[in-house]
Amino acid sequence: MNRVQLTPGKKIYFLSDFHLGAPDHASSLEREKIVVRFLEEIKNDAAEIFLAGDLFDFWYEYRKVVPKGFTRLLGKLAGLTDSGIPVHFFVGNHDMWMKDYFQAELNIPVYFKPVQLERNGKKFFIGHGDGLGPGDHGYKRLKKIFRNRFFQWLFGILPPIFGMGLAHYLSRRSRAQTGASEEVFLGEDKEWLIIFCKDVLKKEHYDYFIFGHRHLAIDYQLAPDSRYINLGDWIHYFTYAVFDGEKLELRSYLGKDDKIIRKT
């Protein structure tokens, strides 16, 4: 297990689900500027930054083409890693078609599965969160198709103007079908990530389970010494988690802390 001891005064930041590119250029650009401002403010005390997926509403890397836009965010991430701050990226269900652009251009490792690591003696289980826990079998089957290299190659032979257009259409359609359901806390016995965390705890202890994907900011006590953190999003809540070496807190950058679901 990857183990690191933080330098006193340094912190680890976790954030996810920017969905840049949606629903339109103007609102996406406004959110992107807020994210970049946040990253600029934390750069002096950040020991590490974990991005838990769905930074983009869609991302596909053709051999010589990457999606247009997101210049401010990508430049800021490059600046952070150039200054020596490690940044980690977990692919989400909207940006799972990552290849080597982040690694080669931004010096950011890309993870396709959850990872387990230790910081200051605390054990973390970190991932995007999609496809974990019971149920949602339709998406799990679809995820296997999307992760299949042959189907990725098939999509890649489409000219970008057609491929990107189709992808954005499907992304918008997915959000329309989901509607507001992602913003309702279903209860401990129905929240599939809570069920997943409890199953993991039966086999191994973790102090913190940290996921995105759910679009709800949740700080949930699973056991006296274990918590489930869902990072919310930067569409409605602008929430993030910060670990100072001793404790972890879930906060809203824009003062929407009252929207965080907490159970202690």
N, C-alpha and C positions, 0 to 999 in steps of 0.2 A: 504494500500500500504506500502511495506517495505521501511522505510526511514532511512538513515544513513548520518551523518555529518562526512566528512573526517578530520582526524588529519592533521594540516598544514604540508606540505612537502610530504604527501602521495598521491599516484596516483592509479587509477583503470585501468587495462589493459584488452583488449579484443582481442582475436585471434581465428582463426578457420581454418578448412579444411587443415589438414596436410596429410591426406590420407596415413598414414603409412602402409607399406606393399605393396604399388604399386609404380612403375610397377614391381620392382624386389627388392631383398633383399639389394643389394649394394646401390642403389640410395635412398631407404627408410632409410637405416641406416645413410647415409650422412645427409639427411634432419632431422632425429631424433636428431642427435648430434647438429645441428644448433638450433633446437627448445630448447633443453636442455640448450645450452649456453645462449640463450636469457633469459630463465627463471631464470638462475643463476644470470644474470646481473641485473634483475629487482627486485630481492627478497628483497633488502634493502629499496626500497621505495614503494613497492606494498602494497596497502591496501586491494585489492581484485583482483582476476583474473577470467575472464569469458571466458570459452572455448565454442564457439558457434557451435560445432558439427563437424562430420566427421574427428575426430582425426585419425580414422583408416579407411582403405579402406573396411574392413569388421570386424565386431565384433559380436560374439555370445557366451553367457555364458551358457554352459552346467552346470548341477548340480555340477559336480566335476572338470570341465575343462574350462579354458579360453584360448583364442588364444595365441599361442607361440610368443615370441618376445616382443618388446617394453619395455624392461627392464629398459633402461635409462630414458625414459619418465615417466614410472610409478613410478620409484624410486624417481625422481625429484619431481613429484607431491606429493608423500607421504611426502617428506622432507619439502615441502612448507606448507602443512597443519599441519604437526607436529610442525612447528615453529610458528603457529598461523595465517597464512595467509589464509583467506577463498578462496577456489577455487570452482567455479560453472561450471557444465557441462550440455549443452543442446544436446540431442541426435540429430544426423543428419540422413539423409536417408541411409547412409552407416553403421552407428553404432546404429541403432534404437533398436536392440535387447539387450539392457542393462537390467540387473536385479539388483542385490544388491552388485556386486563386488566393484564398486567405492565407494559406501556408507560404506561398511563394512571394506574394506582394506585401502582405501585412505581418508576416511572422507570427501568425495566430494558429495554433493547433486546432483541428476540427475533430469533434467526437460524434460518432454515429450511435453510440450507446451510452447509458449512464455510467458514471465513474464513481469510484469510492476513494476517498483521500482523507488525510488527517492533518489538521492545523491546530497547533498549540494543544495537542492531546485530545481534541474533539474530532469525532468521526463524522464525515459528511457523505451523503449519498446524493449525487447531483445528476440531473438529466432534464430533457425537455418535458417528458411526462406522457407523450402520446403513445398509445398502444400498450400501456401498462395496466395491470389490474384486470378484473373480470369484465365481461361484456364487450360491446363495441366490436363484434366479430367482423362486421362489414368493413370497418375501417382497417382492421388488422389484415384482412385479406388484400385490401387495396394497397396498404403500405408495402406488402411483400412484392406486389406488382411494380410499384413506383421505385422500389429499391433494386429491382432486378436490372442487371446491366444491359440485357438485351432490349428491354423496353425503354431504358434510358437512351440507348443507341438509336432506336426507332424514332424517338422524339427528336433526337439530335440531328437527324437527317432532314427534318423540316426546316425550311428557311426561317430565320429568327422572326420575321414579320408575322408569319403564320403561327409558329410555335408559341411565341410570347403572347400573341392575341388569344389563342385558345386557352393558355394557362390562366391568364387574367380573367377570362370569362368563367372558367371553372371555379376559380377562387371566389369571385363575387357570388356565384351560384351557391357555393358551400356556405358562405356567411348568411345568405338570404334564408337558406333552409334551417340553419342553426338559430337565427333570430336572437332573442334575448335569453334563451335557455342557458347560455354560458354564464349569465350573470346572476343565477339563482343558486344558492347553497342548498344542496339536496339532503343534507343530514349525514351523520357519521356512518350510518349503515348503507348509504347509497353513493357516497362520494368514492369513486373507484380508486383514486390515488390514496385516499386514507386507508381503504381496504388493502391496497397493495403494500403500503408501508407497514401495516400491522402484520401482514404475512411475512414480510422480510424480518421484522423484529422477533418473530418466533425462532428465527435461525441465527440472527446476528444483531448485535446492538449498533445503532447509529444515533448520535446526538441530534443530527439535523438531516431531514430529507428535504431537498430543495428542488422544486420543479417550476416550470412555466406552463404554457399550453391552456390552462384552465380559464384564464382571463378573469379570475377572481383573486383578490389579495386575501390570503388565508394564513393565519398563524394559529396552528392547532396543536394542543398538547396531546400527544399519543400515549405517553407514559410519564412518570415523574421526571425522567431524564432524557426524553426524546420528543422532538417536535417536527411537525410537517409544516413546511413553508411553501405556499404557492405565491409566486412573485407578482401576480396580477398582470397588468399591461400598461403600456404607455399610449393608450388610446383614451381610456376613461380615468384611470387611477394614478398613473405616473408613479408607480410604487417600485421599491427596491429593498433588498436586504443588505445589512452591513454587519460584519463580524469584527469586533475590535480585539480579538485574542482571548476574551473572556466570555462575552455574551453576544448574542445575535439579535438584531432588531429588524422588524419590517416597518418601513416608513413610506410616506408619500412625499415626493419632491415638491408637489404643488399644493401641499396642505390638505390633502383629502384623507387624512388618517382616520377620520370617522367612518370611512367606507371599508376599512380593513375588518375582516371577520376574525374575531379572536375567541379562542376557547382555552382557558387555563385550568 
